[in-house]
C-alpha cells in the first residue's frame, strides 16, 4: 500500500471520503457510497481508495499528532492531515503538497513513539476503557484493531461447497484460501471485485467476516427446526443459518427497521434461502405472540462495535463513548424480553461485535442471575489478536424451565 504514485482523481477521492466522515459526520460506509456514486471507477481504484481512506481513519489521531493539527479536524486542516498520511506511506500525487521536510517528519514520529496507544490510533477514552476491562490483554487487542481488515466470504451451502466456490472464483480472477477452523469461509487474497462476479450474482457466496461465521455456527441449528433471528439487520447471520438448515424448517428474521428486512429479502432470494420469513417488531406484542415457540433464538444485539474497529474505524471518532450506557440498557432489555420466545430445552445465543466484558459476560451473568429458568452453557470471545478476524462475543444459553 506504500510507495505508489496516485492520480489526482484518486487522491481527491481519498480526501473526499475523509471529508464526508470527519467534516460532514457520515459513516464510512455512507461516505464510500456518496463519493463513488456516479463514478465509473475500476474495482482496483475503489479498493485502493477504500484501503487508504480506511487506513487514515484507523490511526487518525496519530496522523493528526504528526501533522500537529487538532481533533476534531477543521476543514482547513484536512489537507495537512492527508499530506502527512501520504508522506508517511511514501505516496505521491500532484494533488497533494507535502508540507514537512523528511527531518521534521522523522523528528515528530520519533517523539510520538513513547505513546503506544496513540501510535495504534486509539483515542484516550477507548484506551482507558480497554485498560479497565481487558487489563493486560488490551495492548495486543488495541494493536490488532488498528490493522487493515482482511476480506472473507461465506460459501452458500445451499448452492455450492467451499471448494467449488474457490475454484469458480479462481476462474473469475479472484484468488482465495481456506480459513482454518471456519469450514464455510474463504479469505480473499487479491483486490478483485467480488460483487461483479457471476458467482455473486448466482448467490454462491456472501461477504462475511470469518468471526461472524463462527457466531452463526454456535447456534447449532438442524433442518426442520423453528429458529428466530431476532435482531436480523441486513441478515448476514440469518443467511448463514438458513444454509445450515438446508432450507428445511422455519426461520423467522425480525428487526425494528423495515428497510433492513427488505434488504434481507433481496439477499435471501439471490441465496435461494426460501425458508426465511421476515417480521417487523412493532411493539412488545410482536414478541408476546410467539412466546416459547422457538427451538433456537439468536440475539445479535446492538452494541458499540468495539470488536470491528478495523472495518469501521469511524466508530472511534463519533459518539460511541456517550452511547455506551444507552447500549447497555438496550442489550439488557432485548435479552430479558426476547428470550421469552425460546422453548424449554431450547438454545439462545447472545452475541455482540464487541470485545468489552461490560457488553458481554457481564450482561449474560446478570441475565441468568435474574432469570433462573435459564442457564449459561458456555461463552467465548473471538479475539482479533489471536485470529486476525473481527472481534465477537457469543454466549450459549439454555432454557431449563418455564
Residue pairs with C-beta under 8 A, 6 or more apart in sequence:
1 51
1 52
1 55
1 89
1 148
2 89
2 90
2 91
3 89
3 90
3 91
4 91
4 92
5 91
5 92
5 93
6 14
6 48
6 91
6 92
6 93
6 95
7 93
8 93
8 94
8 95
10 45
10 48
10 49
10 93
11 82
11 86
11 93
11 94
11 95
11 96
12 95
13 35
13 36
13 39
13 49
14 49
14 52
14 53
14 56
14 82
15 78
15 79
15 82
15 95
16 35
17 28
17 31
17 32
17 35
17 49
17 50
17 53
18 53
18 56
18 57
18 78
18 81
18 82
19 75
19 78
20 26
20 30
20 31
20 34
20 35
21 27
21 28
21 31
21 57
21 314
21 317
22 60
22 72
22 73
22 78
22 317
23 73
23 75
23 78
25 318
26 34
27 312
27 314
28 53
28 54
28 57
28 312
28 313
28 314
29 312
31 53
31 314
32 50
32 53
35 49
36 46
41 49
43 191
43 192
43 193
43 196
44 191
44 192
46 193
47 191
47 193
48 191
51 148
52 85
52 89
52 91
54 148
54 149
54 313
55 85
55 89
55 148
56 63
56 81
56 82
56 85
57 313
57 314
57 317
58 121
58 146
58 148
58 309
58 310
58 313
59 119
59 120
59 121
59 146
60 71
60 81
60 121
60 313
60 316
60 317
61 71
61 118
61 121
61 122
61 123
62 112
62 118
62 119
62 120
62 121
63 81
63 84
63 85
63 88
64 70
64 71
64 73
64 81
65 108
65 112
65 118
66 84
66 88
66 105
66 108
66 109
66 112
67 77
67 80
67 81
67 83
67 84
68 108
69 77
69 80
69 81
70 77
71 317
72 317
73 81
79 96
79 97
80 99
82 96
83 96
83 97
83 98
83 99
83 100
84 99
84 100
84 105
85 91
86 92
86 93
86 96
86 98
87 98
87 100
87 105
88 105
88 109
100 108
112 118
112 119
113 119
116 139
117 124
117 127
117 142
120 142
120 143
120 145
120 146
121 146
121 313
121 316
122 130
122 142
122 145
122 146
122 316
123 316
123 317
125 321
126 306
126 316
126 321
127 138
127 142
129 321
129 356
130 138
130 141
130 142
130 356
131 138
133 356
133 357
133 358
134 141
134 355
134 356
134 357
137 383
137 385
140 385
141 355
141 383
141 384
141 385
141 391
143 385
144 310
144 383
144 384
144 385
144 388
145 306
145 307
145 309
145 310
145 384
145 391
146 309
146 310
147 310
147 384
147 388
148 310
149 209
149 310
149 311
149 390
150 187
150 188
150 388
150 389
151 187
151 188
151 194
151 207
152 179
152 185
152 186
152 187
152 188
152 207
152 208
152 209
152 210
152 213
152 389
153 165
153 176
153 185
153 186
153 188
153 194
153 205
153 206
153 207
153 208
154 184
154 185
154 205
154 206
154 207
154 208
154 213
154 239
154 240
155 161
155 162
155 164
155 165
155 184
155 185
155 186
155 204
155 205
156 203
156 204
156 205
156 206
156 239
156 243
156 271
156 272
157 184
157 243
157 244
157 246
158 203
158 242
158 243
158 246
158 247
158 271
158 272
158 273
159 202
159 203
159 204
159 271
159 272
160 168
160 204
160 205
162 178
162 183
162 184
162 185
162 186
165 176
165 186
165 199
165 204
165 205
166 176
166 177
166 178
166 186
168 199
168 204
169 175
169 176
169 186
169 188
169 197
169 199
169 205
170 176
172 192
172 197
172 198
172 199
173 190
173 192
174 188
174 190
174 192
174 194
174 197
175 188
175 189
175 190
175 192
176 186
176 187
176 188
176 189
177 186
177 187
177 189
178 185
178 186
178 187
179 185
179 186
179 187
179 210
181 214
182 210
182 213
182 214
182 217
184 213
184 240
184 243
185 208
185 210
185 213
186 205
187 210
188 194
194 200
194 205
194 207
199 205
201 270
202 270
203 270
203 271
203 272
206 236
206 239
206 240
206 267
206 271
208 236
208 240
209 308
209 311
209 389
209 390
210 387
210 389
211 307
211 382
211 387
211 389
211 390
211 391
211 392
212 236
212 237
212 240
212 353
212 390
212 392
213 240
214 382
214 389
214 392
214 394
215 237
215 300
215 349
215 351
215 382
215 392
215 394
216 237
216 240
216 241
216 244
216 298
217 240
217 244
218 349
218 351
218 394
218 396
219 227
219 241
219 244
219 296
219 298
219 347
219 349
220 296
220 347
221 227
221 241
221 244
221 245
221 249
221 295
221 296
222 245
222 249
223 245
223 246
223 247
223 248
223 249
224 245
224 248
224 249
225 245
225 249
225 250
225 295
225 296
226 249
226 250
226 252
226 293
226 294
226 295
226 296
227 241
227 245
227 249
227 250
227 251
227 252
227 294
227 295
227 296
227 297
227 298
228 251
228 252
228 254
228 290
228 293
228 294
228 296
228 297
228 298
228 341
229 235
229 237
229 238
229 241
229 251
229 252
229 253
229 254
229 298
229 300
230 254
230 281
230 297
230 298
230 299
230 334
230 338
230 341
231 254
231 255
231 298
231 299
231 300
231 301
231 302
231 334
231 338
232 238
232 253
232 254
232 255
232 260
232 261
232 264
232 278
232 300
233 255
233 260
233 264
233 300
234 260
234 263
234 264
234 267
235 253
235 260
235 261
235 263
235 264
235 267
235 268
235 276
237 298
237 300
238 251
238 253
238 264
238 268
238 273
238 276
239 264
239 267
239 268
239 271
239 273
239 276
241 251
241 298
242 251
242 268
242 271
242 273
242 275
242 276
243 271
243 273
245 251
245 275
247 272
247 273
247 274
247 275
248 275
249 275
250 275
250 277
251 273
251 275
251 276
251 277
252 276
252 277
252 278
252 279
252 290
252 294
253 261
253 264
253 276
253 277
253 278
253 279
254 278
254 279
254 280
254 281
254 286
255 261
255 278
255 280
255 281
256 280
256 281
258 280
261 278
261 279
261 280
264 276
264 278
265 276
265 278
268 274
268 276
279 286
280 286
281 287
284 337
287 337
287 338
287 340
287 341
288 340
290 341
291 340
291 341
292 340
292 341
292 342
292 343
292 344
292 402
293 341
293 343
294 341
294 342
294 343
294 346
295 343
295 346
295 347
296 342
296 346
296 347
296 348
296 349
297 338
297 339
297 341
297 342
297 346
297 347
297 348
297 349
298 348
298 349
298 351
299 334
299 335
299 338
299 339
299 348
299 349
299 350
299 351
300 351
300 352
301 330
301 331
301 334
301 335
301 350
301 351
301 352
302 327
302 330
302 331
302 334
303 327
303 331
303 352
303 353
303 354
303 359
304 315
304 320
304 323
304 324
304 327
304 354
304 356
304 359
305 312
305 315
305 320
305 353
305 354
306 315
306 320
306 354
306 355
306 356
306 359
306 391
307 352
307 353
307 354
307 355
307 382
307 384
307 390
307 391
307 392
307 393
308 315
308 353
308 390
308 391
309 315
309 316
310 384
310 390
311 390
324 358
327 359
328 358
328 359
328 363
331 352
331 359
331 363
332 363
332 366
332 367
335 350
335 363
335 364
335 367
336 367
336 370
336 371
339 348
339 367
339 371
339 374
339 397
339 399
342 348
342 399
343 399
344 399
344 400
344 401
344 402
345 398
345 399
345 400
346 398
346 399
347 377
347 396
347 397
347 398
348 374
348 396
348 397
348 398
348 399
349 394
349 395
349 396
349 397
350 363
350 364
350 367
350 394
350 395
350 397
351 392
351 393
351 394
351 395
352 359
352 360
352 392
352 393
353 390
353 391
353 392
354 360
354 391
354 393
355 381
355 383
355 384
355 391
355 392
355 393
359 393
360 379
360 381
360 393
360 395
361 379
361 393
361 395
364 376
364 379
364 395
364 397
365 376
367 374
367 397
368 374
368 375
368 376
368 397
372 401
373 399
373 400
373 401
373 402
374 397
374 398
374 399
374 400
375 397
375 398
375 400
376 395
376 396
376 397
377 396
377 397
377 398
378 395
378 396
379 393
379 394
379 395
379 396
380 393
380 394
381 391
381 392
381 393
382 389
382 390
382 391
382 392
382 393
382 394
383 391
384 390
384 391
